[in-house]
């Protein structure tokens, strides 16, 4: 059967080169009704859309449409709920038995089995495959065998994974992790079909998943077309015929197209339009809380920024930033000054602490000057803040942050922005450790746990620790928190780890970000989930 479905897939792939229609998908009609196509603003992802190699927002939007994992996060509450999983059971927070629901298939006809998950996780973890999200498999027993800190892997698969039946497998972790099942809605844990391994290049050219949409075509720098998969049997079927993700290098242009009726959805309203958006769109403007924090990260691999008094220097810079003024004047109440390194969407029971950063996150020019002077001054006499120039209105706020720093320090040369053309280029420079000064580091949660705001960003060699910060005390506290079986106690221990981040000012927290979006009169039922991503499958075309 696999050979037959592969032939069908290959034939469809050839057809896609000639037309945007997706094999087995819905209509390509640009009209209304159930087959209507929704057009939405987008930016090219950094990497090909392998689930374990995508850790940025643009690629994540696509993965969320074409894959379904063991769990899925409720689009309203963010709660982790079973999707492909029938059950995930444990008695000791170390050994888990996972049973899948029967009847799930990939869009090429292959069955979704326990092997689909185990093969995908082993692939994602293996050092030789160079996957950005390999770190997320680090709790599974045998990870260090397939992904050693140095040298070549001594094994090809993790010994903590075992397929026990077509729809069952077991997972043994290397230490207790009571909330581990709640992480399994993250895209890195998605299943993969045999087609991924049998013809990897072909799969990368046209990814095959098990979600409500299939990829029709993709022209980098222009558009990705996704179409409803009519064979999808999950509970969250697409309510439209498909989504055309249109690439914009300037979100002001996207907003102009929305107002002109040439685009249905903009999921990042530019800062320069926030003062007009309610008048322009009325109730078609969305401004809702999201699990997003904007920070300034530092390149600890650069000796200029890894100095003995670095914590003083970074804290001084933090106190030179007038967050209240910037969020009020530029962001029109779509941002809130940060008080810690997590997000208010977690709630205080989930780990959000509005008192944690304290004075270090308050504007205090005198204290800022004193701390920076005691640290030996700014490296080279100037702070250069790098950002991507294509999406997110980053120039506006970077300029404002620089003006605040210059005013606080009384030095017109103290700060300058460094725009990098595209998000993909920006991310490539970061992942290749080419930053020579602070850089923007917005974080959109992968799952609603305090662990996700801390471990991936600040744990030694973690997948999104782009500045290469390392602190043994922090690492030890994270390990201890993960090992606790009482979720409430785990949260308290994570908060202790966060205090280390604060004391060292590992990154400067700037503000929490709401999800903001606007949509045309042509579409309805438009919402943003707690990750600020549009719930594409629920959108209807009028």
C-alpha positions in Angstrom: 0.0 0.0 0.0 2.8 2.4 0.8 4.1 2.1 -2.8 0.7 2.9 -4.2 0.1 5.9 -2.1 3.7 7.1 -2.8 3.0 7.0 -6.5 -0.2 9.0 -6.0 1.6 11.6 -3.9 4.4 11.9 -6.5 1.9 12.5 -9.3 0.2 15.2 -7.2 3.5 16.8 -6.5 4.1 17.2 -10.2 0.6 18.7 -10.7 1.2 21.2 -7.9 4.1 22.7 -9.9 1.5 23.5 -12.6 -1.3 24.6 -10.4 -2.0 25.6 -6.8 -4.6 22.9 -6.2 -3.7 20.4 -3.4 -4.1 16.7 -3.9 -7.2 15.5 -2.2 -8.0 19.0 -0.9 -11.0 21.3 -1.2 -11.8 23.7 -4.0 -9.5 26.4 -5.1 -12.4 28.8 -5.6 -11.8 32.3 -4.5 -15.6 32.7 -3.8 -17.5 32.3 -0.6 -19.0 29.4 1.3 -17.4 26.2 2.6 -14.9 26.2 -0.3 -13.8 29.8 0.0 -10.1 30.5 0.3 -8.8 32.8 3.0 -5.8 35.0 2.2 -3.5 35.9 5.2 -0.3 37.8 5.7 2.8 35.7 6.4 6.6 35.7 6.4 8.9 33.0 5.0 10.0 30.5 7.6 13.7 30.1 8.4 14.0 26.4 7.6 12.1 23.7 5.7 9.0 22.6 7.6 10.4 19.6 9.5 8.5 19.6 12.9 11.7 19.1 14.9 13.6 21.8 12.9 11.0 24.6 13.2 11.2 26.9 16.3 10.0 30.2 14.9 6.5 31.6 14.5 6.1 31.7 10.7 6.9 28.0 10.2 5.0 27.1 13.3 1.8 28.5 11.8 2.0 26.1 8.9 2.9 23.1 11.1 -0.2 23.9 13.2 -2.3 23.5 10.1 -0.8 20.3 8.6 0.0 18.3 11.7 -1.8 17.0 14.7 0.1 15.5 17.7 -0.7 13.5 20.7 -2.1 16.6 22.4 -3.5 19.9 21.1 -3.8 23.1 23.0 -7.4 24.4 23.3 -7.6 27.5 21.1 -9.5 29.4 23.8 -7.9 28.3 27.0 -4.5 26.9 26.0 -5.3 23.7 28.0 -3.5 20.6 26.7 -6.1 18.1 25.5 -5.7 14.7 23.9 -5.8 14.7 20.1 -4.2 11.6 18.5 -3.6 10.2 22.0 -6.4 8.1 23.5 -4.5 8.1 26.8 -1.1 8.9 28.4 -0.7 7.0 31.7 2.0 7.0 34.4 2.3 6.0 38.0 5.7 7.5 38.7 6.1 10.6 36.3 9.0 8.7 34.7 7.5 5.8 32.7 4.6 6.6 30.4 2.3 4.3 28.4 0.8 6.0 25.4 -2.2 4.7 23.5 -3.3 6.2 20.2 -6.8 6.6 18.8 -7.6 4.3 15.9 -8.4 5.7 12.5 -5.9 8.6 12.1 -4.1 8.8 8.8 -1.6 11.0 7.0 -2.9 12.9 3.9 -1.0 10.4 1.6 -3.1 7.5 3.0 -0.5 6.1 5.5 -1.8 5.1 8.9 -0.7 7.1 11.9 0.8 4.4 14.2 2.9 4.3 17.3 5.9 3.8 15.0 5.1 7.1 13.3 5.8 8.9 16.6 8.8 6.8 17.7 10.5 7.2 14.3 9.8 10.9 14.3 11.2 11.5 17.8 14.3 9.4 17.2 14.9 11.4 14.0 14.4 14.7 15.8 16.8 13.8 18.6 19.6 12.4 16.5 22.6 14.7 16.3 23.3 13.7 12.7 20.0 15.2 11.6 20.9 18.6 13.0 17.3 19.5 14.2 16.8 22.8 16.0 14.3 21.2 18.4 16.4 18.2 19.4 16.6 19.6 22.9 12.9 18.9 23.4 13.6 15.2 23.4 16.3 15.6 26.0 14.2 14.2 28.9 13.9 10.8 27.1 16.2 8.1 28.4 18.9 7.5 25.8 18.9 11.0 24.4 22.6 11.5 25.2 23.4 8.4 23.2 21.9 9.8 20.0 22.8 13.4 20.8 26.1 13.5 22.8 27.6 16.9 23.8 30.7 15.9 21.8 31.7 13.2 19.4 29.5 11.0 17.3 26.3 9.3 18.4 26.8 5.8 20.0 23.2 4.8 19.1 20.6 5.6 16.4 17.5 5.3 18.6 16.7 6.3 22.2 16.4 3.3 24.5 13.6 5.1 26.4 11.2 4.6 23.4 9.6 1.2 22.7 6.7 0.4 20.3 4.5 -2.2 22.0 1.7 -2.4 19.5 0.4 -0.7 16.3 -1.2 2.0 18.5 0.8 1.8 21.7 4.3 2.7 22.8 6.1 3.4 26.1 8.4 6.3 27.0 10.9 6.2 29.8 12.3 9.5 30.9 15.8 10.0 32.4 14.2 11.7 35.4 10.8 12.5 36.7 8.9 15.2 34.8 5.3 15.4 36.1 4.1 17.9 33.4 5.8 16.2 30.5 2.5 15.1 28.9 1.4 18.7 28.6 4.4 19.5 26.4 3.3 16.9 23.7 1.1 19.4 21.8 4.3 21.1 20.6 5.0 20.6 16.9 8.4 19.0 17.5 6.5 15.9 18.8 4.4 15.5 15.7 4.3 12.1 14.0 6.0 11.6 10.6 4.9 9.2 7.7 7.3 6.7 6.1 7.4 9.1 3.1 9.5 11.5 5.2 12.2 8.8 5.5 11.8 7.1 2.1 12.2 10.3 0.0 13.3 13.1 2.4 14.0 15.7 -0.3 10.6 15.1 -1.9 8.9 15.4 1.5 10.7 18.7 2.2 9.5 20.0 -1.2 5.9 19.2 -0.3 5.4 18.2 3.4 2.8 15.5 4.2 1.1 15.6 7.6 -2.0 14.4 9.4 -3.8 17.8 10.0 -6.8 19.4 8.5 -4.8 21.1 5.6 -2.4 19.9 3.0 0.3 22.0 1.3 -0.6 22.8 -2.2 2.3 25.0 -3.4 5.1 27.2 -2.1 7.1 29.9 -3.8 9.6 31.3 -1.4 9.2 35.1 -1.1 5.7 35.0 -2.6 3.1 32.6 -1.2 2.3 29.2 0.4 -1.1 27.8 -0.5 -2.7 25.3 1.8 -6.0 23.5 1.0 -8.6 21.7 3.1 -8.0 18.0 3.3 -11.4 16.4 2.9 -10.1 13.0 4.2 -9.2 14.5 7.6 -11.2 12.7 10.4 -10.1 14.8 13.4 -12.6 16.8 15.4 -11.4 20.2 14.2 -12.1 20.1 10.4 -11.4 23.1 8.3 -14.4 25.4 7.8 -13.0 26.9 4.7 -11.5 25.6 1.4 -7.9 26.6 2.3 -5.5 29.4 3.3 -3.2 31.4 1.0 -0.3 32.6 3.1 1.1 35.7 1.3 4.6 36.8 2.1 5.0 40.5 3.1 8.4 42.1 3.9 6.6 45.1 5.3 3.5 44.6 7.5 2.3 48.2 6.7 1.9 47.0 3.1 -0.1 44.0 4.4 -2.3 46.4 6.4 -2.9 48.6 3.3 -3.9 45.5 1.3 -6.3 44.5 4.0 -8.0 48.0 4.0 -8.1 47.9 0.2 -9.9 44.6 0.2 -6.9 42.7 -1.3 -6.2 40.6 1.8 -8.5 38.8 4.3 -6.4 38.7 7.4 -3.4 40.5 9.0 -2.3 38.8 12.2 0.2 41.5 13.2 -1.2 45.0 13.0 1.7 47.4 12.5 2.5 49.8 15.4 2.1 52.8 13.1 -1.6 51.8 12.4 -2.7 51.1 15.9 -4.0 54.6 16.4 -6.2 54.1 13.3 -7.2 50.4 13.5 -10.4 50.7 15.5 -11.7 53.4 13.2 -10.6 51.4 10.1 -11.9 48.0 11.2 -14.3 48.4 14.1 -15.2 45.0 15.6 -13.0 43.3 13.0 -10.0 44.3 15.0 -8.7 41.8 17.6 -6.6 42.7 20.6 -6.3 39.8 23.0 -3.8 38.6 25.6 -1.2 36.1 24.4 1.7 34.1 25.7 4.4 36.3 24.2 7.2 38.3 25.8 9.7 40.6 24.0 13.2 40.7 25.4 16.7 41.9 24.5 19.1 39.0 24.3 22.9 39.2 24.5 25.6 37.4 22.6 27.6 35.7 25.5 29.9 34.2 22.9 31.2 37.8 22.3 33.8 38.7 25.0 32.7 42.4 24.9 29.3 41.3 26.4 30.6 38.5 28.6 32.5 40.5 31.2 32.8 40.1 35.0 30.4 42.9 35.7 28.0 42.0 32.9 25.0 41.7 35.2 25.5 45.3 36.3 25.8 46.5 32.7 22.7 44.7 31.6 20.7 45.8 34.6 21.8 49.4 33.9 20.6 49.1 30.4 17.3 47.7 31.6 16.8 50.7 33.9 17.5 53.0 31.0 14.4 51.8 29.1 11.2 53.6 29.7 8.8 50.8 29.1 5.7 52.7 30.2 6.3 55.5 27.7 7.1 53.1 24.8 4.1 50.8 25.3 1.8 53.8 25.7 2.9 55.9 22.8 3.9 53.3 20.2 1.9 50.2 21.0 -1.5 51.8 22.0 -2.2 49.4 24.8 -1.3 46.2 22.8 1.8 45.8 25.0 2.3 45.8 28.8 5.6 46.5 30.5 7.2 43.3 31.6 7.6 42.5 35.3 9.1 39.1 34.9 10.4 36.7 32.2 7.1 34.7 31.7 3.6 35.9 30.7 0.5 37.0 32.6 -1.5 34.3 30.6 0.0 31.7 32.9 -1.6 33.3 36.0 0.2 33.6 39.3 -0.6 30.0 40.1 1.1 29.0 36.9 4.3 31.0 37.7 3.7 34.6 36.5 5.2 36.9 39.2 4.5 40.7 38.7 7.0 41.5 41.5 10.0 39.5 40.4 11.9 42.0 38.3 11.2 44.9 40.6 13.3 48.0 40.3 15.5 46.4 37.6 12.6 46.8 35.2 11.7 50.4 36.2 13.0 53.5 34.4 15.7 55.1 36.6 18.2 57.2 34.6 20.4 58.0 37.5 20.7 54.4 38.6 21.2 53.3 35.0 24.2 55.6 34.5 25.7 54.5 37.8 25.5 50.8 37.1 26.8 51.1 33.5 29.7 53.3 34.7 30.6 50.8 37.5 30.6 48.0 34.9 33.1 49.9 32.8 30.8 51.6 30.4 29.1 50.4 27.2 31.4 48.1 25.1 32.8 50.4 22.4 30.8 53.2 23.8 27.6 52.2 22.1 24.8 49.6 22.1 23.8 48.3 18.7 20.4 46.5 18.7 19.8 44.1 15.8 16.3 43.2 14.6 14.5 41.9 11.5 13.1 44.7 9.4 10.4 42.9 7.5 7.7 42.1 10.1 6.6 43.2 13.6 7.1 46.9 13.5 10.4 46.3 15.2 12.1 49.5 13.8 9.6 51.7 15.7 10.2 50.2 19.1 14.0 49.6 18.6 14.3 53.3 17.8 12.3 54.2 20.8 14.4 52.0 23.1 17.5 53.6 21.7 16.2 57.0 22.3 15.3 56.1 25.8 18.8 54.8 26.4 20.4 57.9 24.9 18.2 60.2 27.0 18.9 58.3 30.2 22.7 58.3 29.6 22.8 61.8 28.2 24.7 60.5 25.1 23.4 60.8 21.6 25.8 58.1 20.4 24.9 55.5 23.1 22.5 53.4 21.0 21.6 52.6 17.4 19.4 50.1 15.7 20.7 47.5 13.2 18.0 46.4 10.8 18.5 43.0 9.0 16.4 42.6 5.9 14.3 39.5 6.5 13.3 37.3 9.4 15.0 34.3 7.8 18.3 36.2 7.4 18.0 37.6 11.0 17.4 34.1 12.4 20.3 32.6 10.4 22.7 35.2 11.8 21.5 34.4 15.3 21.7 30.6 14.9 25.2 31.0 13.4 26.3 33.1 16.5 27.1 36.1 14.4 25.5 38.8 16.7 27.9 41.4 18.0 25.5 43.1 20.4 22.0 42.9 21.8 19.2 41.6 19.6 15.5 41.3 19.8 14.3 38.0 21.1 10.6 37.8 21.2 9.3 34.5 22.6 5.9 33.0 21.8 5.2 30.1 24.2 5.2 26.6 22.7 2.9 25.3 25.5 1.4 27.2 28.6 3.9 26.1 31.3 6.5 28.3 33.1 9.0 25.7 32.1 8.6 26.7 28.5 9.5 30.4 29.3 12.7 29.4 31.0 14.3 26.1 30.0 14.3 26.4 26.2 15.7 30.0 26.5 18.2 29.9 29.3 19.2 26.3 30.0 22.8 25.5 28.9 22.8 24.6 25.2 19.0 24.7 25.0 17.3 24.8 21.6 16.4 28.5 21.7 19.3 29.7 24.0 20.5 31.9 21.1 22.9 34.0 23.2 24.6 30.9 24.7 24.0 32.0 28.3 25.0 29.3 30.8 24.5 29.1 34.6 24.9 25.9 36.6 22.7 27.1 39.5 19.9 27.8 37.0 20.3 24.5 35.3 20.3 22.6 38.6 17.1 24.3 39.7 15.4 23.5 36.4 16.4 19.9 36.7 15.0 19.8 40.3 11.7 21.5 39.1 11.2 19.0 36.3 11.7 16.1 38.7 9.0 17.2 41.1 5.8 15.2 40.9 3.7 18.0 42.6 3.0 20.6 39.8 2.6 23.4 42.4 6.0 22.7 43.9 7.5 22.4 40.5 6.2 26.0 39.7 7.8 27.3 42.9 11.1 25.8 42.0 11.0 27.2 38.5 10.4 30.6 40.1 13.6 30.1 42.1 15.4 29.4 38.8 13.8 32.5 37.3 15.4 34.6 40.1 18.8 33.5 38.8 17.8 34.9 35.4 16.8 38.1 37.1 20.0 38.4 39.3 22.2 37.9 36.2 19.8 39.8 33.9 20.4 37.0 31.4 18.1 38.9 29.0 16.3 42.2 29.5 12.5 41.7 29.6 10.7 44.5 27.7 7.0 43.9 27.5 4.2 41.3 27.2 2.5 41.3 23.9 -1.1 41.0 23.0 -2.2 39.2 19.9 -3.4 41.8 17.4 -5.1 41.1 14.1 -7.5 42.6 11.6 -9.7 41.0 9.1 -11.9 41.8 6.1 -15.7 41.8 5.8 -15.3 38.7 3.5 -14.5 36.4 6.5 -16.0 35.6 9.9 -15.2 33.5 13.0 -11.7 35.0 13.2 -10.0 34.5 16.5 -6.5 34.2 17.9 -5.4 31.4 20.2 -3.3 32.0 23.4 -0.2 31.8 21.2 -1.5 34.8 19.1 -1.8 32.5 16.0 -5.1 32.7 14.0 -7.3 29.7 14.4 -7.3 29.2 10.7 -9.5 26.1 10.6 -12.4 27.9 12.2 -12.5 30.9 9.8 -15.5 30.9 7.5 -15.8 32.8 4.2 -19.0 34.8 3.8 
